[in-house]
Amino acid sequence: MKNHLPNNSIATIILAAGQGTRMKSNVTKVLHQLGGKFLLQHVIDAALPLTESISVVVGHNSESVKNVINNNNINWVFQKNQLGTGHAVKEAIPSIADNSICLILYGDVPLIQTNTLNTLIKKAETTGFSILTVIQKNPSGYGRIIRNSSQAIQSIVEHKDATPEELEIDEINSGIMAVRGLLLKKYLNELKPNNSQGELYLTDIVEKAVKDDVNITSFTCENSSEVMGINTKNNLAEAERVYQQKLAQSFMTNGLTLKDPSRFDCRGNLIFGSDCIIDVNVIFEGDNQLGNNVVIASNCIIKNAKIGDHADIKQNSTIEDSTIGSHTSIGPFARIRPETRVGDHAKIGNFVEVKKSSIGNNSKVSHLSYIGDSLVGKDVNIGAGVITCNYDGVNKHQTVIDDGVFVGSNSQLIAPVTIGKNATIGAGSTITQDVPSEKLTLSRNKQATISKWKRPQKK
């Protein structure tokens, strides 16, 4: 749904051609991640509800950017030579209609909000030209907004070209603007590289529009973090914390209990029911869903998981691409690997690893065990140190453990093998054949004591 006047189409240009040398990385700047999502994707997502078309200007590592974003609806524009922001926008101009409002954004400004952009667009629909400004306590490095005595915008002066008096101004240019296509084309064609960098500055179109008596409106963004540019790893870390704090506040407003919101990370999507409690240093990745009354203890990693009502995820556990049932306990120090399904009222205890397996209702794997490629029924008790030996060096094989089975500690189940219903495996057994139901099966050497044996001594 588009939130603008129906008479004006909105076309978005996102500048993403810079190399980002200050990031000190082989990764293109706009492909660094914030909250588990690429910087450029954040900007695209902010614009999508408002625009009919998006053009992204790319340069360095353009193919990697296109492959990662992978959106067939984006018009990719290649900027061979980086000759300034004005030149970058000019490269995308052929796709902009004269009567459209062109929204100009930056691929390294990921915290910009859709509502802010919508307000900016509405102003531009009235006057034809609107820019987003912000009051910055430390404006060093940013272009300054120059106003006359009537507070009308006269120009934007880049920091490197500003006079000492202009450097005292604390209202800065975010770089984000909305301009009617016809005006934008006119003033881009008039740009000259009259600056210390020898580049075409997009900001110079402001002064040219003023000379033509164009009424340039502005919208001052209340939250300066929205227009924070990512130029260094320090900026990236700062933006990450801002992003996470905002998510945490939103989650708490909607009923999630966070023991310490400053030590919480969500790198994806999180849906939760009522009365869920999240302790410190929990990381959510991908798409996660929590039922009601879920408790997740400290230092857990939850990735693409669905966790049922009243589940208790104990400290230092990892759950990935799996489903956990209601009233089930996981951990501490458990690892639930992909394609695992744990039933209701079950227990996966400390230092247990489960991979690509189904664990039935009321079943327990309490400690120090590995369950892989297995179908475990209900009411099963698997003792400490049990291993399902699922890999023969070439292929993976399945272990089937029927309902009611008791597997004694330190047993190895050599797959493929089936343990029948209500069978008991004696502790310390190595099981290589199917086990019948209702029977005790064990595999042990007879215990012997050598009376004349002496412990070796050092010579």
HUPE-V38446 format. One record per residue. N is the residue number from 1. RES is the residue in one small letter. SS is DSSP state (alpha for helix, beta for strand, coil for the rest). PHI is phi in radians with two decimals (NA if undefined). NEAR is the number of other C-alpha atoms within 10 Angstrom. Layout:
n: (N & N)
res: (RES & RES)
ss: (SS & SS)
phi: (PHI & PHI)
near: (NEAR & NEAR)
This chain:
n: (1 & 2 & 3 & 4 & 5 & 6 & 7 & 8 & 9 & 10 & 11 & 12 & 13 & 14 & 15 & 16 & 17 & 18 & 19 & 20 & 21 & 22 & 23 & 24 & 25 & 26 & 27 & 28 & 29 & 30 & 31 & 32 & 33 & 34 & 35 & 36 & 37 & 38 & 39 & 40 & 41 & 42 & 43 & 44 & 45 & 46 & 47 & 48 & 49 & 50 & 51 & 52 & 53 & 54 & 55 & 56 & 57 & 58 & 59 & 60 & 61 & 62 & 63 & 64 & 65 & 66 & 67 & 68 & 69 & 70 & 71 & 72 & 73 & 74 & 75 & 76 & 77 & 78 & 79 & 80 & 81 & 82 & 83 & 84 & 85 & 86 & 87 & 88 & 89 & 90 & 91 & 92 & 93 & 94 & 95 & 96 & 97 & 98 & 99 & 100 & 101 & 102 & 103 & 104 & 105 & 106 & 107 & 108 & 109 & 110 & 111 & 112 & 113 & 114 & 115 & 116 & 117 & 118 & 119 & 120 & 121 & 122 & 123 & 124 & 125 & 126 & 127 & 128 & 129 & 130 & 131 & 132 & 133 & 134 & 135 & 136 & 137 & 138 & 139 & 140 & 141 & 142 & 143 & 144 & 145 & 146 & 147 & 148 & 149 & 150 & 151 & 152 & 153 & 154 & 155 & 156 & 157 & 158 & 159 & 160 & 161 & 162 & 163 & 164 & 165 & 166 & 167 & 168 & 169 & 170 & 171 & 172 & 173 & 174 & 175 & 176 & 177 & 178 & 179 & 180 & 181 & 182 & 183 & 184 & 185 & 186 & 187 & 188 & 189 & 190 & 191 & 192 & 193 & 194 & 195 & 196 & 197 & 198 & 199 & 200 & 201 & 202 & 203 & 204 & 205 & 206 & 207 & 208 & 209 & 210 & 211 & 212 & 213 & 214 & 215 & 216 & 217 & 218 & 219 & 220 & 221 & 222 & 223 & 224 & 225 & 226 & 227 & 228 & 229 & 230 & 231 & 232 & 233 & 234 & 235 & 236 & 237 & 238 & 239 & 240 & 241 & 242 & 243 & 244 & 245 & 246 & 247 & 248 & 249 & 250 & 251 & 252 & 253 & 254 & 255 & 256 & 257 & 258 & 259 & 260 & 261 & 262 & 263 & 264 & 265 & 266 & 267 & 268 & 269 & 270 & 271 & 272 & 273 & 274 & 275 & 276 & 277 & 278 & 279 & 280 & 281 & 282 & 283 & 284 & 285 & 286 & 287 & 288 & 289 & 290 & 291 & 292 & 293 & 294 & 295 & 296 & 297 & 298 & 299 & 300 & 301 & 302 & 303 & 304 & 305 & 306 & 307 & 308 & 309 & 310 & 311 & 312 & 313 & 314 & 315 & 316 & 317 & 318 & 319 & 320 & 321 & 322 & 323 & 324 & 325 & 326 & 327 & 328 & 329 & 330 & 331 & 332 & 333 & 334 & 335 & 336 & 337 & 338 & 339 & 340 & 341 & 342 & 343 & 344 & 345 & 346 & 347 & 348 & 349 & 350 & 351 & 352 & 353 & 354 & 355 & 356 & 357 & 358 & 359 & 360 & 361 & 362 & 363 & 364 & 365 & 366 & 367 & 368 & 369 & 370 & 371 & 372 & 373 & 374 & 375 & 376 & 377 & 378 & 379 & 380 & 381 & 382 & 383 & 384 & 385 & 386 & 387 & 388 & 389 & 390 & 391 & 392 & 393 & 394 & 395 & 396 & 397 & 398 & 399 & 400 & 401 & 402 & 403 & 404 & 405 & 406 & 407 & 408 & 409 & 410 & 411 & 412 & 413 & 414 & 415 & 416 & 417 & 418 & 419 & 420 & 421 & 422 & 423 & 424 & 425 & 426 & 427 & 428 & 429 & 430 & 431 & 432 & 433 & 434 & 435 & 436 & 437 & 438 & 439 & 440 & 441 & 442 & 443 & 444 & 445 & 446 & 447 & 448 & 449 & 450 & 451 & 452 & 453 & 454 & 455 & 456 & 457 & 458 & 459)
res: (m & k & n & h & l & p & n & n & s & i & a & t & i & i & l & a & a & g & q & g & t & r & m & k & s & n & v & t & k & v & l & h & q & l & g & g & k & f & l & l & q & h & v & i & d & a & a & l & p & l & t & e & s & i & s & v & v & v & g & h & n & s & e & s & v & k & n & v & i & n & n & n & n & i & n & w & v & f & q & k & n & q & l & g & t & g & h & a & v & k & e & a & i & p & s & i & a & d & n & s & i & c & l & i & l & y & g & d & v & p & l & i & q & t & n & t & l & n & t & l & i & k & k & a & e & t & t & g & f & s & i & l & t & v & i & q & k & n & p & s & g & y & g & r & i & i & r & n & s & s & q & a & i & q & s & i & v & e & h & k & d & a & t & p & e & e & l & e & i & d & e & i & n & s & g & i & m & a & v & r & g & l & l & l & k & k & y & l & n & e & l & k & p & n & n & s & q & g & e & l & y & l & t & d & i & v & e & k & a & v & k & d & d & v & n & i & t & s & f & t & c & e & n & s & s & e & v & m & g & i & n & t & k & n & n & l & a & e & a & e & r & v & y & q & q & k & l & a & q & s & f & m & t & n & g & l & t & l & k & d & p & s & r & f & d & c & r & g & n & l & i & f & g & s & d & c & i & i & d & v & n & v & i & f & e & g & d & n & q & l & g & n & n & v & v & i & a & s & n & c & i & i & k & n & a & k & i & g & d & h & a & d & i & k & q & n & s & t & i & e & d & s & t & i & g & s & h & t & s & i & g & p & f & a & r & i & r & p & e & t & r & v & g & d & h & a & k & i & g & n & f & v & e & v & k & k & s & s & i & g & n & n & s & k & v & s & h & l & s & y & i & g & d & s & l & v & g & k & d & v & n & i & g & a & g & v & i & t & c & n & y & d & g & v & n & k & h & q & t & v & i & d & d & g & v & f & v & g & s & n & s & q & l & i & a & p & v & t & i & g & k & n & a & t & i & g & a & g & s & t & i & t & q & d & v & p & s & e & k & l & t & l & s & r & n & k & q & a & t & i & s & k & w & k & r & p & q & k & k)
ss: (coil & coil & coil & coil & coil & coil & coil & coil & coil & beta & beta & beta & beta & beta & beta & beta & coil & coil & coil & coil & alpha & alpha & alpha & coil & coil & coil & coil & coil & alpha & alpha & alpha & coil & beta & beta & coil & coil & beta & beta & alpha & alpha & alpha & alpha & alpha & alpha & alpha & alpha & alpha & alpha & coil & coil & coil & coil & beta & beta & beta & beta & beta & beta & coil & coil & coil & alpha & alpha & alpha & alpha & alpha & alpha & alpha & alpha & coil & coil & coil & coil & beta & beta & beta & beta & beta & coil & coil & coil & coil & coil & coil & alpha & alpha & alpha & alpha & alpha & alpha & alpha & alpha & alpha & alpha & alpha & coil & coil & coil & coil & coil & beta & beta & beta & beta & beta & beta & coil & coil & coil & coil & coil & coil & coil & alpha & alpha & alpha & alpha & alpha & alpha & alpha & alpha & alpha & alpha & alpha & alpha & alpha & alpha & coil & beta & beta & beta & beta & beta & beta & beta & coil & coil & coil & coil & coil & coil & coil & coil & beta & beta & beta & beta & coil & coil & coil & coil & coil & beta & beta & beta & beta & beta & coil & alpha & alpha & alpha & coil & coil & alpha & alpha & alpha & alpha & coil & coil & coil & beta & beta & beta & beta & beta & beta & beta & beta & beta & beta & alpha & alpha & alpha & alpha & alpha & alpha & alpha & alpha & coil & coil & coil & coil & coil & coil & coil & coil & coil & coil & coil & coil & coil & coil & coil & alpha & alpha & alpha & alpha & alpha & alpha & alpha & alpha & coil & coil & coil & coil & coil & beta & beta & beta & beta & coil & coil & coil & alpha & alpha & alpha & alpha & coil & coil & coil & coil & coil & alpha & alpha & alpha & alpha & alpha & alpha & alpha & alpha & alpha & alpha & alpha & alpha & alpha & alpha & alpha & alpha & alpha & alpha & alpha & alpha & alpha & coil & coil & coil & beta & beta & coil & coil & alpha & alpha & alpha & beta & beta & beta & beta & beta & beta & beta & beta & coil & coil & coil & coil & coil & beta & beta & coil & coil & coil & beta & beta & beta & beta & beta & beta & beta & beta & beta & coil & coil & coil & coil & beta & beta & coil & coil & coil & coil & beta & beta & beta & coil & coil & beta & beta & coil & coil & coil & coil & beta & beta & coil & coil & coil & coil & beta & beta & beta & coil & beta & beta & beta & coil & coil & coil & coil & beta & beta & coil & coil & coil & coil & beta & beta & coil & coil & coil & beta & beta & beta & coil & coil & coil & coil & beta & beta & beta & beta & coil & coil & beta & beta & beta & coil & coil & beta & beta & coil & coil & coil & coil & beta & beta & beta & beta & coil & coil & beta & beta & beta & coil & beta & beta & beta & coil & coil & coil & coil & beta & beta & coil & coil & coil & coil & beta & beta & beta & coil & beta & coil & coil & coil & coil & beta & coil & coil & beta & beta & beta & coil & coil & coil & coil & beta & beta & coil & coil & coil & coil & beta & beta & beta & coil & coil & beta & beta & beta & coil & coil & coil & coil & beta & beta & coil & coil & coil & coil & beta & beta & coil & coil & coil & beta & coil & coil & coil & coil & beta & beta & coil & coil & coil & coil & coil & coil & coil & coil & coil & coil & coil & coil & coil & coil & coil & coil & coil & coil)
phi: (NA & -1.62 & -1.78 & -2.31 & -1.15 & -1.16 & -1.34 & -2.08 & -1.43 & -1.94 & -2.03 & -1.90 & -2.05 & -1.98 & -1.52 & -2.53 & -1.66 & -1.17 & -1.39 & 1.28 & -1.08 & -1.25 & -1.31 & 0.91 & -2.55 & -1.40 & -1.49 & -0.96 & -0.93 & -1.26 & -1.76 & -1.22 & -1.91 & -2.30 & 1.06 & 1.35 & -2.34 & -1.06 & -0.93 & -1.09 & -1.14 & -1.00 & -1.19 & -1.02 & -1.11 & -1.20 & -1.48 & -0.90 & -1.18 & -1.95 & -2.15 & -1.55 & -2.57 & -2.27 & -1.93 & -2.01 & -1.55 & -2.08 & -2.53 & -1.08 & 0.89 & -1.06 & -1.15 & -1.16 & -1.13 & -1.12 & -1.18 & -1.30 & -1.23 & 0.89 & -2.20 & -1.21 & -1.54 & -1.56 & -1.58 & -1.52 & -2.08 & -1.64 & -1.81 & -1.14 & -2.00 & -1.47 & -1.99 & 1.90 & -1.14 & -1.10 & -1.13 & -1.09 & -1.13 & -1.04 & -1.09 & -1.65 & -1.01 & -0.97 & -1.61 & -1.80 & -1.37 & -1.06 & -1.61 & -1.48 & -1.71 & -1.70 & -1.69 & -1.86 & -2.21 & -2.27 & -1.19 & -1.89 & -2.10 & -1.47 & -1.64 & -1.08 & -1.84 & -1.02 & -1.07 & -1.10 & -1.13 & -1.11 & -1.11 & -1.09 & -1.09 & -1.05 & -1.15 & -1.22 & -1.14 & -1.50 & -1.86 & 1.61 & -2.71 & -2.51 & -2.18 & -1.68 & -2.04 & -2.69 & -1.54 & -2.07 & -1.10 & -2.10 & -1.44 & -0.98 & 1.64 & -1.83 & -1.23 & -1.69 & -1.49 & -1.75 & -2.07 & -1.57 & -1.11 & -1.61 & 1.20 & -1.40 & -1.19 & -1.91 & -2.98 & -2.17 & -1.94 & -1.17 & -0.94 & -1.18 & -1.87 & -1.43 & -1.38 & -0.97 & -1.16 & -1.18 & -1.18 & -1.37 & -1.26 & -1.81 & -1.59 & -2.04 & -1.50 & -1.37 & 1.57 & -1.49 & -2.58 & -2.21 & -2.39 & -1.12 & -0.93 & -1.09 & -1.14 & -1.05 & -1.09 & -1.02 & -1.40 & -1.11 & -1.21 & -1.66 & -1.18 & -2.26 & -1.40 & -1.64 & -2.70 & -1.16 & -1.63 & 1.15 & -2.01 & -1.60 & -1.52 & -1.07 & -1.08 & -1.16 & -1.20 & -1.11 & -1.09 & -1.16 & -1.17 & -1.07 & -1.10 & -1.62 & 1.10 & -1.31 & -1.38 & -1.54 & -1.60 & -2.48 & -2.28 & -1.58 & -1.27 & -1.24 & -1.83 & -1.11 & -1.14 & -1.07 & -1.89 & -1.17 & -1.56 & -1.75 & -2.05 & -2.38 & -1.13 & -1.11 & -1.03 & -1.11 & -1.15 & -1.11 & -1.16 & -1.04 & -1.20 & -1.05 & -1.07 & -1.19 & -1.11 & -1.15 & -1.06 & -1.05 & -1.09 & -1.14 & -1.10 & -1.17 & -1.02 & -1.66 & 1.88 & -1.41 & -1.60 & -1.98 & -1.06 & -2.62 & -1.10 & -1.37 & -2.14 & -2.54 & -2.39 & -2.14 & -1.91 & 2.85 & -2.09 & -2.34 & -1.97 & -2.49 & -1.54 & -1.48 & 1.03 & -1.53 & -2.19 & -2.09 & -1.45 & -1.29 & 1.08 & -1.53 & -2.05 & -1.82 & -2.23 & 1.28 & -1.87 & -2.23 & -2.37 & -1.94 & -1.37 & -1.57 & 1.05 & -1.42 & -2.07 & -2.11 & -1.36 & -1.17 & 1.11 & -1.73 & -2.06 & -2.08 & -2.28 & 0.86 & -2.09 & -2.08 & -2.11 & -1.39 & -1.00 & 1.07 & -1.25 & -2.15 & -1.74 & -1.44 & -1.02 & 1.05 & -1.87 & -2.18 & -2.22 & -2.35 & 0.87 & -2.48 & -2.11 & -2.01 & -1.35 & -1.35 & 1.00 & -1.89 & -1.95 & -2.19 & 1.64 & -1.29 & 0.97 & -1.73 & -2.23 & -1.84 & -1.54 & -0.98 & 1.13 & -1.90 & -2.26 & -1.90 & -1.34 & -1.42 & 0.94 & -1.78 & -2.45 & -2.04 & -1.59 & -1.26 & 0.99 & -1.90 & -2.04 & -2.20 & -2.34 & 0.82 & -2.40 & -2.01 & -1.96 & -1.30 & -1.07 & 1.13 & -1.65 & -2.31 & -2.23 & -1.42 & -2.86 & 1.00 & -2.23 & -2.17 & -2.11 & -2.25 & 0.88 & -2.22 & -1.96 & -1.91 & -1.32 & -1.56 & 1.00 & -1.65 & -2.12 & -1.92 & -1.32 & -1.18 & 1.33 & -1.41 & -2.23 & -1.58 & -1.50 & -1.65 & -2.14 & -1.72 & 1.76 & -2.26 & -2.13 & -1.65 & -2.24 & -1.76 & -1.91 & -1.99 & -2.11 & -1.31 & -0.99 & 1.34 & -1.28 & -2.05 & -1.91 & -1.20 & -1.06 & 1.01 & -1.80 & -2.08 & -1.89 & -1.56 & -1.31 & -1.42 & -2.72 & -2.15 & -1.82 & -1.21 & -1.02 & 1.05 & -1.29 & -2.15 & -1.85 & -1.16 & -1.01 & 1.35 & -1.61 & -1.98 & -1.78 & -2.02 & -2.24 & -1.02 & -1.94 & -1.25 & -1.20 & 1.15 & -2.01 & -1.62 & -2.19 & -2.57 & -2.44 & -2.51 & -1.37 & -1.16 & -1.26 & -2.43 & -2.08 & -1.68 & -1.24 & -1.65 & -1.28 & -2.19 & -1.13 & -1.07 & -2.05 & -1.25 & -1.52)
near: (7 & 13 & 14 & 17 & 11 & 8 & 9 & 13 & 21 & 28 & 24 & 26 & 27 & 26 & 25 & 28 & 27 & 20 & 18 & 19 & 13 & 11 & 18 & 12 & 13 & 10 & 15 & 21 & 29 & 27 & 19 & 18 & 17 & 22 & 20 & 16 & 15 & 21 & 24 & 25 & 19 & 21 & 22 & 24 & 14 & 20 & 27 & 15 & 15 & 22 & 21 & 14 & 18 & 23 & 22 & 26 & 25 & 25 & 21 & 19 & 15 & 17 & 11 & 13 & 23 & 15 & 9 & 11 & 14 & 10 & 10 & 8 & 10 & 14 & 15 & 19 & 23 & 18 & 22 & 13 & 11 & 17 & 15 & 17 & 19 & 22 & 20 & 28 & 26 & 18 & 15 & 21 & 19 & 9 & 16 & 23 & 16 & 14 & 16 & 21 & 28 & 30 & 27 & 21 & 26 & 25 & 26 & 27 & 24 & 30 & 22 & 23 & 15 & 17 & 14 & 17 & 22 & 21 & 17 & 25 & 29 & 17 & 19 & 24 & 21 & 11 & 14 & 24 & 26 & 26 & 26 & 21 & 22 & 23 & 19 & 16 & 11 & 11 & 18 & 14 & 11 & 20 & 25 & 26 & 24 & 18 & 13 & 9 & 6 & 6 & 8 & 15 & 19 & 18 & 22 & 23 & 23 & 22 & 17 & 14 & 13 & 14 & 11 & 9 & 7 & 16 & 19 & 13 & 17 & 18 & 19 & 26 & 25 & 25 & 20 & 20 & 24 & 30 & 27 & 26 & 22 & 16 & 18 & 24 & 19 & 13 & 17 & 20 & 12 & 11 & 18 & 13 & 14 & 11 & 12 & 9 & 12 & 11 & 17 & 24 & 24 & 21 & 22 & 21 & 23 & 21 & 19 & 18 & 19 & 15 & 11 & 8 & 9 & 15 & 17 & 21 & 18 & 20 & 17 & 17 & 19 & 11 & 14 & 16 & 18 & 19 & 22 & 18 & 18 & 23 & 17 & 16 & 15 & 11 & 13 & 21 & 13 & 14 & 22 & 19 & 17 & 16 & 20 & 20 & 18 & 12 & 19 & 22 & 13 & 12 & 17 & 12 & 10 & 12 & 14 & 20 & 18 & 19 & 15 & 12 & 20 & 14 & 18 & 22 & 23 & 22 & 20 & 17 & 15 & 17 & 12 & 19 & 16 & 15 & 15 & 20 & 17 & 22 & 20 & 19 & 20 & 23 & 19 & 23 & 20 & 17 & 17 & 22 & 17 & 21 & 20 & 17 & 20 & 24 & 21 & 23 & 21 & 21 & 19 & 26 & 19 & 26 & 24 & 20 & 23 & 21 & 26 & 23 & 20 & 21 & 26 & 23 & 27 & 22 & 22 & 20 & 26 & 23 & 25 & 21 & 19 & 23 & 22 & 27 & 22 & 22 & 20 & 25 & 23 & 27 & 25 & 22 & 22 & 26 & 24 & 29 & 19 & 18 & 15 & 24 & 22 & 28 & 23 & 22 & 20 & 26 & 25 & 28 & 23 & 22 & 20 & 24 & 23 & 26 & 19 & 19 & 23 & 23 & 29 & 24 & 22 & 20 & 26 & 23 & 27 & 22 & 23 & 20 & 26 & 20 & 25 & 24 & 23 & 25 & 20 & 27 & 21 & 23 & 20 & 25 & 21 & 26 & 21 & 22 & 20 & 25 & 21 & 24 & 23 & 21 & 15 & 11 & 6 & 6 & 7 & 13 & 17 & 20 & 23 & 21 & 27 & 21 & 22 & 21 & 25 & 24 & 28 & 20 & 20 & 18 & 24 & 22 & 25 & 21 & 23 & 20 & 21 & 22 & 26 & 19 & 20 & 19 & 22 & 22 & 26 & 19 & 21 & 18 & 20 & 19 & 22 & 15 & 13 & 16 & 20 & 15 & 18 & 14 & 14 & 14 & 18 & 17 & 14 & 10 & 7 & 5 & 5 & 6 & 6 & 6 & 6 & 5 & 7 & 7 & 4 & 6 & 5 & 3 & 3)
